[in-house]
């Protein structure tokens, strides 16, 4: 797989992790164009870390990945080590996102990409935790990847849902935070 700047990154073989399709990745970064440089990026259910790697390539100041799979975490670490510049910071956290988010309380992020297994029950609890723990900066945005048939969740208090984009069978729902 290749990301911004035609950089090759490693992925798990087969369908062990469902990478965000290139078309979707490009669309998200086009929507967020001009907001990635110097941002704090959180990649939830990071898989191969493709979205975070792309954010680092586009100048994110810091990126944190949370992923449950140990094999995936090792791949993310290798990929992000290859693409990060010396002034950029990154961290790969292994574990259940519901538990690990609590460790980040008080550290708001400018951009969050959340891509859980489509059939999981993580959508509602993760959005609630992001809001409860103040993990998204005011003016920050969360992009939630899902199957196009999943009904978007109502935004938590202080959030709005300005857009939902469909790309084949994939949907990305955006939430903007305007107050905590």
C-alpha positions as CSV (number, residue, x, y, z in Angstrom):
1,X,0.0,0.0,0.0
2,X,1.1,3.5,-0.8
3,X,0.3,6.8,1.0
4,X,1.0,10.5,0.5
5,X,4.2,11.2,-1.3
6,X,4.1,7.7,-2.9
7,X,5.5,6.1,0.3
8,X,5.1,2.4,0.7
9,X,3.9,1.1,4.0
10,X,3.5,-2.4,5.4
11,X,0.1,-4.0,6.0
12,X,-1.1,-7.2,7.5
13,X,-1.5,-10.0,4.9
14,X,-5.0,-10.7,3.5
15,X,-8.0,-9.2,5.2
16,X,-6.6,-9.5,8.8
17,X,-7.1,-5.7,9.0
18,X,-9.4,-3.8,6.7
19,X,-7.4,-0.8,5.5
20,X,-9.3,2.3,4.7
21,X,-9.7,2.4,1.0
22,X,-7.4,4.8,-0.8
23,X,-10.4,6.7,-2.3
24,X,-11.8,7.2,1.2
25,X,-8.4,8.2,2.7
26,X,-7.8,10.7,-0.1
27,X,-11.3,12.2,0.4
28,X,-10.9,12.6,4.2
29,X,-7.6,14.3,3.8
30,X,-9.1,16.6,1.1
31,X,-11.9,17.5,3.4
32,X,-9.4,18.2,6.2
33,X,-6.9,19.9,3.9
34,X,-5.1,22.7,5.6
35,X,-5.9,21.4,9.1
36,X,-3.4,18.5,9.4
37,X,-0.1,20.4,9.7
38,X,0.8,20.8,13.3
39,X,-2.3,19.0,14.6
40,X,-2.6,16.3,17.3
41,X,-4.0,13.2,15.6
42,X,-5.7,10.2,17.2
43,X,-6.1,7.0,15.2
44,X,-8.6,4.7,17.0
45,X,-8.9,1.0,16.0
46,X,-5.9,1.9,13.9
47,X,-5.4,-1.4,12.0
48,X,-2.2,-0.9,10.0
49,X,-2.0,2.8,11.0
50,X,-2.5,4.0,7.5
51,X,-4.5,7.1,8.4
52,X,-2.0,8.1,11.1
53,X,0.9,7.5,8.7
54,X,-0.8,9.8,6.2
55,X,-1.4,12.4,8.9
56,X,2.3,12.3,9.8
57,X,3.3,12.6,6.2
58,X,1.1,15.7,5.9
59,X,2.7,17.4,8.9
60,X,0.8,16.3,12.0
61,X,2.8,17.4,15.1
62,X,1.8,14.3,17.0
63,X,0.0,11.0,16.3
64,X,-1.3,8.4,18.7
65,X,-2.7,5.0,17.6
66,X,-4.8,2.8,19.7
67,X,-5.1,-0.8,18.4
68,X,-5.9,-4.1,20.1
69,X,-3.8,-6.4,17.9
70,X,-0.2,-6.9,18.8
71,X,0.8,-7.7,15.3
72,X,-0.9,-4.5,14.0
73,X,0.8,-2.4,16.7
74,X,4.2,-3.7,15.5
75,X,3.4,-2.8,11.9
76,X,2.1,0.7,12.9
77,X,5.4,1.2,14.9
78,X,7.5,0.3,11.9
79,X,5.4,2.3,9.4
80,X,5.3,5.4,11.6
81,X,9.0,5.2,12.3
82,X,9.6,5.2,8.5
83,X,7.5,8.3,7.8
84,X,7.8,10.5,10.9
85,X,10.2,13.4,10.9
86,X,12.5,14.1,13.9
87,X,10.2,17.0,15.2
88,X,7.1,14.8,15.1
89,X,6.1,12.6,18.0
90,X,4.1,9.4,17.9
91,X,3.0,6.7,20.2
92,X,1.4,3.3,19.5
93,X,-0.8,2.0,22.3
94,X,-1.9,-1.6,22.4
95,X,-5.3,-2.4,24.0
96,X,-9.0,-1.9,24.0
97,X,-9.8,1.6,23.0
98,X,-12.5,1.9,25.7
99,X,-9.9,1.4,28.4
100,X,-7.0,3.2,26.8
101,X,-8.8,6.4,26.0
102,X,-9.1,7.0,29.8
103,X,-5.3,7.3,29.9
104,X,-5.4,10.2,27.5
105,X,-8.0,12.3,29.4
106,X,-7.1,16.0,29.3
107,X,-5.1,15.6,26.1
108,X,-7.4,17.0,23.4
109,X,-6.8,16.1,19.8
110,X,-7.5,18.2,16.8
111,X,-8.4,15.3,14.5
112,X,-9.6,11.8,15.4
113,X,-10.1,9.0,12.9
114,X,-12.2,6.1,14.3
115,X,-12.4,3.0,12.2
116,X,-13.6,0.0,14.2
117,X,-14.7,-3.3,12.8
118,X,-18.0,-2.5,11.1
119,X,-20.0,-5.0,13.0
120,X,-18.6,-4.0,16.4
121,X,-20.5,-2.4,19.3
122,X,-17.8,0.3,19.7
123,X,-19.4,3.2,17.9
124,X,-21.6,4.6,20.6
125,X,-19.3,4.0,23.6
126,X,-16.2,5.5,21.9
127,X,-18.0,8.6,20.8
128,X,-19.4,9.0,24.4
129,X,-15.9,8.5,25.9
130,X,-14.3,11.1,23.5
131,X,-16.9,13.6,24.6
132,X,-16.9,12.7,28.3
133,X,-13.1,12.8,28.6
134,X,-12.7,16.0,26.5
135,X,-10.5,14.3,24.1
136,X,-11.4,16.4,21.1
137,X,-10.4,20.1,21.1
138,X,-13.0,22.7,20.5
139,X,-13.1,23.2,16.8
140,X,-11.7,19.7,16.4
141,X,-13.3,17.0,14.3
142,X,-13.9,13.3,14.5
143,X,-14.3,11.2,11.4
144,X,-16.1,7.8,11.9
145,X,-15.8,5.2,9.2
146,X,-18.5,2.6,8.9
147,X,-20.6,0.5,6.5
148,X,-22.8,2.8,4.5
149,X,-25.9,1.1,6.0
150,X,-25.1,2.0,9.6
151,X,-27.3,4.8,10.8
152,X,-25.1,7.7,12.1
153,X,-25.1,8.2,15.8
154,X,-26.6,11.3,17.3
155,X,-23.8,13.6,18.2
156,X,-22.9,14.0,21.9
157,X,-23.9,17.3,23.6
158,X,-21.7,20.1,22.2
159,X,-21.0,18.3,19.0
160,X,-22.7,18.6,15.6
161,X,-22.7,16.3,12.6
162,X,-22.1,18.6,9.6
163,X,-21.7,16.0,7.0
164,X,-21.7,12.3,6.0
165,X,-20.0,11.1,2.9
166,X,-20.6,7.8,1.0
167,X,-17.8,6.1,-0.9
168,X,-19.2,2.8,-2.3
169,X,-20.0,0.6,0.7
170,X,-18.0,2.9,3.1
171,X,-19.5,5.8,4.9
172,X,-17.6,8.5,6.8
173,X,-19.5,10.6,9.3
174,X,-17.9,13.8,10.5
175,X,-18.5,15.4,13.9
176,X,-17.4,18.9,14.9
177,X,-16.9,19.9,18.5
178,X,-18.1,23.3,19.4
179,X,-18.2,23.1,23.2
180,X,-17.3,20.7,26.0
